[in-house]
Amino acid sequence: MYDIIIVGAGPAGANLARLIGNQYKVLLIDKRDRENEKPSNLSHKCCGGLLAPDAQKMIAFLGLGIPGDILVDPQLFAVRTIDLSAKLERLYQRFYFNIDREKFDRWFISLIPDTVEKKFNASFLDYSEIPGGYEVRYIYNNQLISEKAKVVVGADGASSRVRHLITKSSRSSIAVPDKYIAIQEWFECAYKLPYYTAIFDEEISDFYSWIIPKGNSLLLGAALKPRENTREKYELLKSKLTQLDYHFGNKVKSESAFILRPTKTSQLFTGKDSTALIGEAAGAISPSSAEGISYALKSSYYLAQSLEGGIDGFLDRYSHKMNHIKLNLQLKNLKSPAMYNPSLRKLAMKSGLQSIK
């Protein structure tokens, strides 16, 4: 029997495995190809690949330094903010690292100790309670595998299968964050933009859209409400930006993924019994920017801390530590109206406060 099975090897799952791998017998499984040196596009995370200051701070706190080959050109220090509805725009100074997200994830996996058993290209199916823990079932090499563990950790993102199974088996209802679908396309780009771009337009989304230069490509993405003509709204966004002299070359690839937007602290769910959730699976993601790496690292660190005292009572300790993230989400939601209320955003942008002249 394993002590802990972690479902999902993104920054949350990989960081947890890194921190507890020498204390517990751990199995880490992920549906993506994490061992092939030339992975397919299916293994890539749909992500803009900007490392925000909160994530930088958390990496520093963990005592880590990012290898240079994870950074990609250009490294920019400004965000062009466009309100298409109000026909306003401003330039703001910001400090993001432009990174290759696939290399970033693989770097974190490389930090996991050899004591952790890893199964990639493994599709998690479900788990059931047994005496002393759980029986976990997944598909690996076209075979149904069954393993036993005392603890199951869901680090499997916005569409967390682990969270779904907990919700399904729970007698009480569990609040779920709003769900959006992120559509992102990569285009060939011969010219260099000196800024990132954030776009707001209520006709397209009540969240936001983005443009990110990355190497010789330009990324155009949007967070859209599912089942509300998402493709048509994405094409409308592209059309409006073309009128603003953004030029999108040949399309290299398309990506999409669900993202969560927690609007209430009750939507942060840490788990039940001996099943825990970390990262976006727990609802830990910024409701104002959809930044998730800092929350993935912080929640996995809190869970590792909670397991230092043993498995008994770990979930209560973890839930208590996650109150820090609850408070953070509360503050982010207080900040959101200034960004997403059209009238307040218009006032803020017209004032020119903190903008670059």
Secondary structure, DSSP 8 states (H G I E B T S, - for coil): -EEEEEE--SHHHHHHHHHHTTTS-EEEEESS--S-SS--GGGS-----EE-HHHHHHHHHTT----GGGB-S----EEEEEETTTTEEEEEE---EEB-HHHHHHHHHHTS-TTSEEEESEEEEEEEEETTEEEEEEEETTEEEEEEEEEEEE---TT-HHHHHHHHH-SS-----EEEEEEEEEEE--S--SSEEEEEETTTEEEEEEEEEETTEEEEEEEE-TTS-HHHHHHHHHHHHHHTT----SEEEEEEEEEEE--SGGG---EETTEEE-GGGGT-S-TTT---HHHHHHHHHHHHHHHTT-STTHHHHHHHHTHHHHHHHHHHHHHHHHHHSHHHHHHHHHHTTTB--
